[in-house]
């Protein structure tokens, strides 16, 4: 989620995070972050590398840095 999104999008995103935090099965690995400075148009471009680093952080032989 872009850090510069409109409040309606932010509220929906925060509700979704709350539902996942309370109801996601323990086997579901998820992460939902705000990307500082990203608006709706830039969010996909800026967030995709972050998502790939998170998804493949434990991949054998990965040299990707762990996300913060």
Residue pairs with C-beta under 8 A, 6 or more apart in sequence:
1 9
1 10
1 13
1 32
1 33
1 34
1 35
1 43
1 47
2 34
2 35
2 37
2 38
2 39
2 40
2 42
2 43
2 46
2 47
3 34
3 35
3 36
3 37
3 38
4 37
4 38
4 39
4 40
5 13
5 39
5 40
5 43
6 40
9 40
13 32
13 34
16 32
17 32
20 28
20 30
20 32
24 30
31 54
31 67
33 47
33 50
35 43
35 46
35 47
35 50
37 46
38 46
38 47
50 67
52 64
53 64
53 65
53 66
53 67
54 67
56 62
56 64
57 64
57 66
57 67
